[in-house]
């Protein structure tokens, strides 16, 4: 055990002797957060701009316009009918609401009419306006149907306006921006973790090339202890990267992960185990540090692209989405997104099992490959 601790300390010393590694293992994981903030941090919730054309200017139309103006998600702009087409086409307003002559009379008859909604943005806008507007107009129409005469209608309508029962709208917090920033940051972190882990595992190859490895084995140290120490150091550094990144995201930049911190940490630590296994596997199949460097580039970048680390999987063709099912990065991101949608651990146990299976498979193949290297010039 004493020898193992010495090896761990020695690998840490070798790793951070090169000052560039401070950038690789500490600074680069934070770059993904900056990229996410630049990409999505400037997004703001915009109000729907409704152009109003009131050809009647009656109490009913004024009350209806006032109602729409009180909604938290709308902004009312008075325009002229001659400006209607230009304002819609130019994008000055998202929709135009036209109260034609005869609107108030139709309301008093209990049959709302002479009202038009125009927009080039389709049902995304018109549907929203109709939901609130038609509900309000239906209430007034019901009053007109219930009233026996004009005086009674006026009395009931005035009481309705004074009533303490009002339609109140409360906007739900838009979590999509935080989810996008989390996705982008974690996707970039995944790539950095993979490259960083492979660089750490390459120390084994570099030690061989410098003949240091064989001098170590001439001591009481064993090859298994040497590789185990490399794995432990690798996992510790990856865990530190994960914790640092998550703390900076949540505590400094105020990004809401939309899942508990501990759950995110568990998911990423499990992926760290997968990452270490993959890095050891690459070393096992490489005969030199140059070969390992080429192999990691060949493996990491394409798989990160196919797994959706840089953009949502939904944007990719269906065939590529099926290929990503065989990549661990995809399962990490999928598990995080499912938790953000409210899924619990019990519902996603298969995802965790798949990630653990990836890690176990990588380690077993690496152990087998090391075991087949019988030449004394090899590692284990």
Secondary structure, DSSP 8 states (H G I E B T S, - for coil): -HHHHHHHHHHHHHHHHSTHHHIIIIIHHHHHHHHHHHHHTT-----EEEEEEESS--HHHHHHHHHHHHSTTEEEEE--GGGHHHHHHHTS-SEEEEE-TTHHHHHHTT---SEEEE-SSTHHHHHHHHHHHHHHHHHHHHHHHH-SSHHHHHHHHHHHHH-S-----------HHHHHHHHHHHHHHHHHHHHHHHHHHHHHHHHHHTTHHHHHHTTT--HHHHHHHHHHHHHHHHHHHHHHHHHIIIIIS----SS-HHHHHHHHHHHHHHHHHHHHHHHHT-SSHHHHHHHHHHHHHHHHHHHTSSS-GGGS-HHHHHHGGG-HHHHHHHHHHHHHTT--GGGSHHHHHHHHHHHHHHHHHHHHHHHH--STTS--
